[in-house]
């Protein structure tokens, strides 16, 4: 229920369409999908038609949903065309997924320590040399937009 309410709250504050993801939902431009609580979210496709797949397989990094699961699937679906963004969070979830993204040539952005509530997740990525940019929270969107303009 939390993730549905989160999606609704973000939708009320955003010009983008924000929804809790559902099985088979297409990944579309201008849409934000939030993994439902207790489900891993993966994306499958060929970069043109990509859809959501949800499952309750074993937690990764003690997490379900796991950023690693999503990011690894994004590396497969989009390859070097992906942009990975890892924000404040506890632990190292997202590190292996960012490594998979980087292995495909994707661009990875990590939130900096000063603006993070907990610098675990972005800290592992940044200190591990996987972040192309480590920026404060307010610079994340401009960094994403700058990368999109270059493409």
PyMOL commands that place a pseudoatom at each C-alpha (Angstrom):
pseudoatom trace, name=CA, resn=UNK, resi=1, chain=A, elem=C, hetatm=0, pos=[0.000, 0.000, 0.000]
pseudoatom trace, name=CA, resn=UNK, resi=2, chain=A, elem=C, hetatm=0, pos=[2.910, 2.365, 0.748]
pseudoatom trace, name=CA, resn=UNK, resi=3, chain=A, elem=C, hetatm=0, pos=[4.218, 2.311, -2.821]
pseudoatom trace, name=CA, resn=UNK, resi=4, chain=A, elem=C, hetatm=0, pos=[0.774, 3.028, -4.282]
pseudoatom trace, name=CA, resn=UNK, resi=5, chain=A, elem=C, hetatm=0, pos=[0.401, 6.003, -1.923]
pseudoatom trace, name=CA, resn=UNK, resi=6, chain=A, elem=C, hetatm=0, pos=[3.928, 7.150, -2.773]
pseudoatom trace, name=CA, resn=UNK, resi=7, chain=A, elem=C, hetatm=0, pos=[3.089, 7.040, -6.480]
pseudoatom trace, name=CA, resn=UNK, resi=8, chain=A, elem=C, hetatm=0, pos=[-0.090, 9.043, -5.867]
pseudoatom trace, name=CA, resn=UNK, resi=9, chain=A, elem=C, hetatm=0, pos=[1.769, 11.660, -3.826]
pseudoatom trace, name=CA, resn=UNK, resi=10, chain=A, elem=C, hetatm=0, pos=[4.527, 12.007, -6.426]
pseudoatom trace, name=CA, resn=UNK, resi=11, chain=A, elem=C, hetatm=0, pos=[1.919, 12.200, -9.202]
pseudoatom trace, name=CA, resn=UNK, resi=12, chain=A, elem=C, hetatm=0, pos=[0.273, 15.124, -7.404]
pseudoatom trace, name=CA, resn=UNK, resi=13, chain=A, elem=C, hetatm=0, pos=[3.608, 16.992, -7.420]
pseudoatom trace, name=CA, resn=UNK, resi=14, chain=A, elem=C, hetatm=0, pos=[4.866, 16.088, -10.882]
pseudoatom trace, name=CA, resn=UNK, resi=15, chain=A, elem=C, hetatm=0, pos=[4.079, 16.830, -14.498]
pseudoatom trace, name=CA, resn=UNK, resi=16, chain=A, elem=C, hetatm=0, pos=[5.153, 13.269, -15.291]
pseudoatom trace, name=CA, resn=UNK, resi=17, chain=A, elem=C, hetatm=0, pos=[2.747, 10.350, -15.007]
pseudoatom trace, name=CA, resn=UNK, resi=18, chain=A, elem=C, hetatm=0, pos=[3.714, 8.444, -11.828]
pseudoatom trace, name=CA, resn=UNK, resi=19, chain=A, elem=C, hetatm=0, pos=[2.185, 5.036, -11.136]
pseudoatom trace, name=CA, resn=UNK, resi=20, chain=A, elem=C, hetatm=0, pos=[2.856, 1.865, -9.232]
pseudoatom trace, name=CA, resn=UNK, resi=21, chain=A, elem=C, hetatm=0, pos=[4.077, -0.678, -11.786]
pseudoatom trace, name=CA, resn=UNK, resi=22, chain=A, elem=C, hetatm=0, pos=[1.990, -3.691, -12.771]
pseudoatom trace, name=CA, resn=UNK, resi=23, chain=A, elem=C, hetatm=0, pos=[2.901, -6.898, -14.602]
pseudoatom trace, name=CA, resn=UNK, resi=24, chain=A, elem=C, hetatm=0, pos=[3.197, -6.340, -18.358]
pseudoatom trace, name=CA, resn=UNK, resi=25, chain=A, elem=C, hetatm=0, pos=[2.936, -2.541, -18.099]
pseudoatom trace, name=CA, resn=UNK, resi=26, chain=A, elem=C, hetatm=0, pos=[4.871, -0.858, -20.920]
pseudoatom trace, name=CA, resn=UNK, resi=27, chain=A, elem=C, hetatm=0, pos=[7.843, 1.363, -20.092]
pseudoatom trace, name=CA, resn=UNK, resi=28, chain=A, elem=C, hetatm=0, pos=[7.042, 4.642, -21.817]
pseudoatom trace, name=CA, resn=UNK, resi=29, chain=A, elem=C, hetatm=0, pos=[8.601, 8.057, -22.242]
pseudoatom trace, name=CA, resn=UNK, resi=30, chain=A, elem=C, hetatm=0, pos=[7.358, 10.561, -19.681]
pseudoatom trace, name=CA, resn=UNK, resi=31, chain=A, elem=C, hetatm=0, pos=[6.178, 7.894, -17.244]
pseudoatom trace, name=CA, resn=UNK, resi=32, chain=A, elem=C, hetatm=0, pos=[7.615, 7.029, -13.836]
pseudoatom trace, name=CA, resn=UNK, resi=33, chain=A, elem=C, hetatm=0, pos=[7.045, 3.490, -12.583]
pseudoatom trace, name=CA, resn=UNK, resi=34, chain=A, elem=C, hetatm=0, pos=[7.508, 2.570, -8.930]
pseudoatom trace, name=CA, resn=UNK, resi=35, chain=A, elem=C, hetatm=0, pos=[8.122, -1.057, -7.981]
pseudoatom trace, name=CA, resn=UNK, resi=36, chain=A, elem=C, hetatm=0, pos=[5.330, -2.374, -5.766]
pseudoatom trace, name=CA, resn=UNK, resi=37, chain=A, elem=C, hetatm=0, pos=[6.325, -3.294, -2.237]
pseudoatom trace, name=CA, resn=UNK, resi=38, chain=A, elem=C, hetatm=0, pos=[7.694, -6.826, -1.798]
pseudoatom trace, name=CA, resn=UNK, resi=39, chain=A, elem=C, hetatm=0, pos=[8.136, -7.344, -5.573]
pseudoatom trace, name=CA, resn=UNK, resi=40, chain=A, elem=C, hetatm=0, pos=[11.273, -7.191, -7.661]
pseudoatom trace, name=CA, resn=UNK, resi=41, chain=A, elem=C, hetatm=0, pos=[10.722, -5.161, -10.805]
pseudoatom trace, name=CA, resn=UNK, resi=42, chain=A, elem=C, hetatm=0, pos=[12.514, -6.132, -13.976]
pseudoatom trace, name=CA, resn=UNK, resi=43, chain=A, elem=C, hetatm=0, pos=[12.142, -4.754, -17.459]
pseudoatom trace, name=CA, resn=UNK, resi=44, chain=A, elem=C, hetatm=0, pos=[12.286, -6.884, -20.570]
pseudoatom trace, name=CA, resn=UNK, resi=45, chain=A, elem=C, hetatm=0, pos=[12.442, -5.994, -24.219]
pseudoatom trace, name=CA, resn=UNK, resi=46, chain=A, elem=C, hetatm=0, pos=[14.658, -4.774, -26.987]
pseudoatom trace, name=CA, resn=UNK, resi=47, chain=A, elem=C, hetatm=0, pos=[14.854, -1.047, -26.276]
pseudoatom trace, name=CA, resn=UNK, resi=48, chain=A, elem=C, hetatm=0, pos=[11.814, -0.261, -28.444]
pseudoatom trace, name=CA, resn=UNK, resi=49, chain=A, elem=C, hetatm=0, pos=[9.093, -2.253, -26.678]
pseudoatom trace, name=CA, resn=UNK, resi=50, chain=A, elem=C, hetatm=0, pos=[9.982, -2.746, -23.043]
pseudoatom trace, name=CA, resn=UNK, resi=51, chain=A, elem=C, hetatm=0, pos=[7.581, -4.061, -20.409]
pseudoatom trace, name=CA, resn=UNK, resi=52, chain=A, elem=C, hetatm=0, pos=[7.573, -4.617, -16.654]
pseudoatom trace, name=CA, resn=UNK, resi=53, chain=A, elem=C, hetatm=0, pos=[7.881, -8.054, -15.077]
pseudoatom trace, name=CA, resn=UNK, resi=54, chain=A, elem=C, hetatm=0, pos=[7.263, -8.459, -11.339]
pseudoatom trace, name=CA, resn=UNK, resi=55, chain=A, elem=C, hetatm=0, pos=[8.243, -11.370, -9.138]
pseudoatom trace, name=CA, resn=UNK, resi=56, chain=A, elem=C, hetatm=0, pos=[8.759, -12.361, -5.551]
pseudoatom trace, name=CA, resn=UNK, resi=57, chain=A, elem=C, hetatm=0, pos=[12.021, -14.243, -6.019]
pseudoatom trace, name=CA, resn=UNK, resi=58, chain=A, elem=C, hetatm=0, pos=[14.501, -14.223, -3.139]
pseudoatom trace, name=CA, resn=UNK, resi=59, chain=A, elem=C, hetatm=0, pos=[15.570, -10.818, -1.799]
pseudoatom trace, name=CA, resn=UNK, resi=60, chain=A, elem=C, hetatm=0, pos=[18.871, -9.462, -3.104]
pseudoatom trace, name=CA, resn=UNK, resi=61, chain=A, elem=C, hetatm=0, pos=[21.025, -7.499, -0.671]
pseudoatom trace, name=CA, resn=UNK, resi=62, chain=A, elem=C, hetatm=0, pos=[18.239, -8.165, 1.848]
pseudoatom trace, name=CA, resn=UNK, resi=63, chain=A, elem=C, hetatm=0, pos=[15.916, -6.114, -0.396]
pseudoatom trace, name=CA, resn=UNK, resi=64, chain=A, elem=C, hetatm=0, pos=[12.764, -6.770, -2.352]
pseudoatom trace, name=CA, resn=UNK, resi=65, chain=A, elem=C, hetatm=0, pos=[12.406, -4.757, -4.487]
pseudoatom trace, name=CA, resn=UNK, resi=66, chain=A, elem=C, hetatm=0, pos=[16.100, -4.508, -5.254]
pseudoatom trace, name=CA, resn=UNK, resi=67, chain=A, elem=C, hetatm=0, pos=[17.810, -1.795, -7.282]
pseudoatom trace, name=CA, resn=UNK, resi=68, chain=A, elem=C, hetatm=0, pos=[20.318, -4.413, -8.492]
pseudoatom trace, name=CA, resn=UNK, resi=69, chain=A, elem=C, hetatm=0, pos=[17.533, -6.495, -10.026]
pseudoatom trace, name=CA, resn=UNK, resi=70, chain=A, elem=C, hetatm=0, pos=[16.063, -3.496, -11.854]
pseudoatom trace, name=CA, resn=UNK, resi=71, chain=A, elem=C, hetatm=0, pos=[19.387, -2.053, -12.987]
pseudoatom trace, name=CA, resn=UNK, resi=72, chain=A, elem=C, hetatm=0, pos=[20.674, -5.404, -14.306]
pseudoatom trace, name=CA, resn=UNK, resi=73, chain=A, elem=C, hetatm=0, pos=[17.497, -5.807, -16.342]
pseudoatom trace, name=CA, resn=UNK, resi=74, chain=A, elem=C, hetatm=0, pos=[17.854, -2.220, -17.635]
pseudoatom trace, name=CA, resn=UNK, resi=75, chain=A, elem=C, hetatm=0, pos=[21.410, -3.028, -18.741]
pseudoatom trace, name=CA, resn=UNK, resi=76, chain=A, elem=C, hetatm=0, pos=[20.035, -5.953, -20.767]
pseudoatom trace, name=CA, resn=UNK, resi=77, chain=A, elem=C, hetatm=0, pos=[17.089, -4.011, -22.222]
pseudoatom trace, name=CA, resn=UNK, resi=78, chain=A, elem=C, hetatm=0, pos=[18.808, -0.704, -23.016]
pseudoatom trace, name=CA, resn=UNK, resi=79, chain=A, elem=C, hetatm=0, pos=[22.548, -1.410, -22.948]
pseudoatom trace, name=CA, resn=UNK, resi=80, chain=A, elem=C, hetatm=0, pos=[24.625, 1.748, -23.223]
pseudoatom trace, name=CA, resn=UNK, resi=81, chain=A, elem=C, hetatm=0, pos=[21.494, 3.795, -23.881]
pseudoatom trace, name=CA, resn=UNK, resi=82, chain=A, elem=C, hetatm=0, pos=[20.498, 3.662, -20.215]
pseudoatom trace, name=CA, resn=UNK, resi=83, chain=A, elem=C, hetatm=0, pos=[21.145, 6.295, -17.580]
pseudoatom trace, name=CA, resn=UNK, resi=84, chain=A, elem=C, hetatm=0, pos=[21.394, 4.878, -14.058]
pseudoatom trace, name=CA, resn=UNK, resi=85, chain=A, elem=C, hetatm=0, pos=[20.639, 7.102, -11.080]
pseudoatom trace, name=CA, resn=UNK, resi=86, chain=A, elem=C, hetatm=0, pos=[21.304, 5.987, -7.523]
pseudoatom trace, name=CA, resn=UNK, resi=87, chain=A, elem=C, hetatm=0, pos=[20.056, 8.123, -4.658]
pseudoatom trace, name=CA, resn=UNK, resi=88, chain=A, elem=C, hetatm=0, pos=[20.300, 8.081, -0.877]
pseudoatom trace, name=CA, resn=UNK, resi=89, chain=A, elem=C, hetatm=0, pos=[19.817, 4.682, 0.722]
pseudoatom trace, name=CA, resn=UNK, resi=90, chain=A, elem=C, hetatm=0, pos=[21.289, 2.214, 3.160]
pseudoatom trace, name=CA, resn=UNK, resi=91, chain=A, elem=C, hetatm=0, pos=[23.552, -0.653, 2.154]
pseudoatom trace, name=CA, resn=UNK, resi=92, chain=A, elem=C, hetatm=0, pos=[25.104, -1.586, -1.163]
pseudoatom trace, name=CA, resn=UNK, resi=93, chain=A, elem=C, hetatm=0, pos=[22.005, -2.413, -3.189]
pseudoatom trace, name=CA, resn=UNK, resi=94, chain=A, elem=C, hetatm=0, pos=[22.477, -0.949, -6.655]
pseudoatom trace, name=CA, resn=UNK, resi=95, chain=A, elem=C, hetatm=0, pos=[26.247, -1.489, -6.808]
pseudoatom trace, name=CA, resn=UNK, resi=96, chain=A, elem=C, hetatm=0, pos=[26.121, -4.667, -8.914]
pseudoatom trace, name=CA, resn=UNK, resi=97, chain=A, elem=C, hetatm=0, pos=[23.383, -3.205, -11.095]
pseudoatom trace, name=CA, resn=UNK, resi=98, chain=A, elem=C, hetatm=0, pos=[25.440, -0.069, -11.715]
pseudoatom trace, name=CA, resn=UNK, resi=99, chain=A, elem=C, hetatm=0, pos=[28.385, -2.299, -12.604]
pseudoatom trace, name=CA, resn=UNK, resi=100, chain=A, elem=C, hetatm=0, pos=[26.170, -4.096, -15.141]
pseudoatom trace, name=CA, resn=UNK, resi=101, chain=A, elem=C, hetatm=0, pos=[25.034, -0.758, -16.573]
pseudoatom trace, name=CA, resn=UNK, resi=102, chain=A, elem=C, hetatm=0, pos=[28.625, 0.522, -16.819]
pseudoatom trace, name=CA, resn=UNK, resi=103, chain=A, elem=C, hetatm=0, pos=[29.643, -2.758, -18.470]
pseudoatom trace, name=CA, resn=UNK, resi=104, chain=A, elem=C, hetatm=0, pos=[27.177, -1.935, -21.247]
pseudoatom trace, name=CA, resn=UNK, resi=105, chain=A, elem=C, hetatm=0, pos=[28.448, 1.632, -21.587]
pseudoatom trace, name=CA, resn=UNK, resi=106, chain=A, elem=C, hetatm=0, pos=[25.599, 3.338, -19.709]
pseudoatom trace, name=CA, resn=UNK, resi=107, chain=A, elem=C, hetatm=0, pos=[26.011, 6.618, -17.829]
pseudoatom trace, name=CA, resn=UNK, resi=108, chain=A, elem=C, hetatm=0, pos=[25.675, 6.424, -14.030]
pseudoatom trace, name=CA, resn=UNK, resi=109, chain=A, elem=C, hetatm=0, pos=[24.832, 9.290, -11.676]
pseudoatom trace, name=CA, resn=UNK, resi=110, chain=A, elem=C, hetatm=0, pos=[25.209, 9.031, -7.892]
pseudoatom trace, name=CA, resn=UNK, resi=111, chain=A, elem=C, hetatm=0, pos=[23.921, 11.422, -5.266]
pseudoatom trace, name=CA, resn=UNK, resi=112, chain=A, elem=C, hetatm=0, pos=[26.728, 13.044, -3.252]
pseudoatom trace, name=CA, resn=UNK, resi=113, chain=A, elem=C, hetatm=0, pos=[27.313, 12.456, 0.438]
pseudoatom trace, name=CA, resn=UNK, resi=114, chain=A, elem=C, hetatm=0, pos=[26.465, 15.983, 1.570]
pseudoatom trace, name=CA, resn=UNK, resi=115, chain=A, elem=C, hetatm=0, pos=[22.923, 15.872, 0.191]
pseudoatom trace, name=CA, resn=UNK, resi=116, chain=A, elem=C, hetatm=0, pos=[22.220, 12.212, 1.073]
pseudoatom trace, name=CA, resn=UNK, resi=117, chain=A, elem=C, hetatm=0, pos=[20.371, 11.221, 4.219]
pseudoatom trace, name=CA, resn=UNK, resi=118, chain=A, elem=C, hetatm=0, pos=[22.290, 7.920, 4.079]
pseudoatom trace, name=CA, resn=UNK, resi=119, chain=A, elem=C, hetatm=0, pos=[25.253, 7.665, 1.692]
pseudoatom trace, name=CA, resn=UNK, resi=120, chain=A, elem=C, hetatm=0, pos=[25.357, 3.876, 1.627]
pseudoatom trace, name=CA, resn=UNK, resi=121, chain=A, elem=C, hetatm=0, pos=[24.015, 3.044, -1.819]
pseudoatom trace, name=CA, resn=UNK, resi=122, chain=A, elem=C, hetatm=0, pos=[25.392, 6.024, -3.746]
pseudoatom trace, name=CA, resn=UNK, resi=123, chain=A, elem=C, hetatm=0, pos=[28.578, 5.913, -1.680]
pseudoatom trace, name=CA, resn=UNK, resi=124, chain=A, elem=C, hetatm=0, pos=[29.356, 2.324, -2.735]
pseudoatom trace, name=CA, resn=UNK, resi=125, chain=A, elem=C, hetatm=0, pos=[28.777, 3.263, -6.377]
pseudoatom trace, name=CA, resn=UNK, resi=126, chain=A, elem=C, hetatm=0, pos=[30.810, 6.473, -6.185]
pseudoatom trace, name=CA, resn=UNK, resi=127, chain=A, elem=C, hetatm=0, pos=[33.711, 5.031, -4.176]
pseudoatom trace, name=CA, resn=UNK, resi=128, chain=A, elem=C, hetatm=0, pos=[33.703, 1.969, -6.440]
pseudoatom trace, name=CA, resn=UNK, resi=129, chain=A, elem=C, hetatm=0, pos=[34.444, 4.129, -9.471]
pseudoatom trace, name=CA, resn=UNK, resi=130, chain=A, elem=C, hetatm=0, pos=[31.113, 3.356, -11.152]
pseudoatom trace, name=CA, resn=UNK, resi=131, chain=A, elem=C, hetatm=0, pos=[29.658, 6.884, -11.092]
pseudoatom trace, name=CA, resn=UNK, resi=132, chain=A, elem=C, hetatm=0, pos=[30.310, 9.103, -14.086]
pseudoatom trace, name=CA, resn=UNK, resi=133, chain=A, elem=C, hetatm=0, pos=[29.009, 11.986, -11.985]
pseudoatom trace, name=CA, resn=UNK, resi=134, chain=A, elem=C, hetatm=0, pos=[28.499, 12.362, -8.232]
pseudoatom trace, name=CA, resn=UNK, resi=135, chain=A, elem=C, hetatm=0, pos=[26.262, 15.366, -7.688]
pseudoatom trace, name=CA, resn=UNK, resi=136, chain=A, elem=C, hetatm=0, pos=[24.040, 16.979, -5.058]
pseudoatom trace, name=CA, resn=UNK, resi=137, chain=A, elem=C, hetatm=0, pos=[20.340, 16.118, -5.129]
pseudoatom trace, name=CA, resn=UNK, resi=138, chain=A, elem=C, hetatm=0, pos=[19.351, 19.362, -6.866]
pseudoatom trace, name=CA, resn=UNK, resi=139, chain=A, elem=C, hetatm=0, pos=[21.807, 18.658, -9.695]
pseudoatom trace, name=CA, resn=UNK, resi=140, chain=A, elem=C, hetatm=0, pos=[20.534, 15.153, -10.515]
pseudoatom trace, name=CA, resn=UNK, resi=141, chain=A, elem=C, hetatm=0, pos=[17.803, 16.255, -12.933]
pseudoatom trace, name=CA, resn=UNK, resi=142, chain=A, elem=C, hetatm=0, pos=[20.039, 18.771, -14.772]
pseudoatom trace, name=CA, resn=UNK, resi=143, chain=A, elem=C, hetatm=0, pos=[22.681, 16.025, -15.067]
pseudoatom trace, name=CA, resn=UNK, resi=144, chain=A, elem=C, hetatm=0, pos=[20.117, 13.631, -16.570]
pseudoatom trace, name=CA, resn=UNK, resi=145, chain=A, elem=C, hetatm=0, pos=[18.856, 16.290, -18.980]
pseudoatom trace, name=CA, resn=UNK, resi=146, chain=A, elem=C, hetatm=0, pos=[22.416, 17.150, -19.994]
pseudoatom trace, name=CA, resn=UNK, resi=147, chain=A, elem=C, hetatm=0, pos=[23.092, 13.528, -20.857]
pseudoatom trace, name=CA, resn=UNK, resi=148, chain=A, elem=C, hetatm=0, pos=[19.850, 13.267, -22.824]
pseudoatom trace, name=CA, resn=UNK, resi=149, chain=A, elem=C, hetatm=0, pos=[20.803, 16.350, -24.852]
pseudoatom trace, name=CA, resn=UNK, resi=150, chain=A, elem=C, hetatm=0, pos=[24.125, 14.713, -25.762]
pseudoatom trace, name=CA, resn=UNK, resi=151, chain=A, elem=C, hetatm=0, pos=[22.313, 11.670, -27.113]
for i in range(1, 151): cmd.bond("trace and resi %d" % i, "trace and resi %d" % (i + 1))
show_as sticks, trace
zoom trace
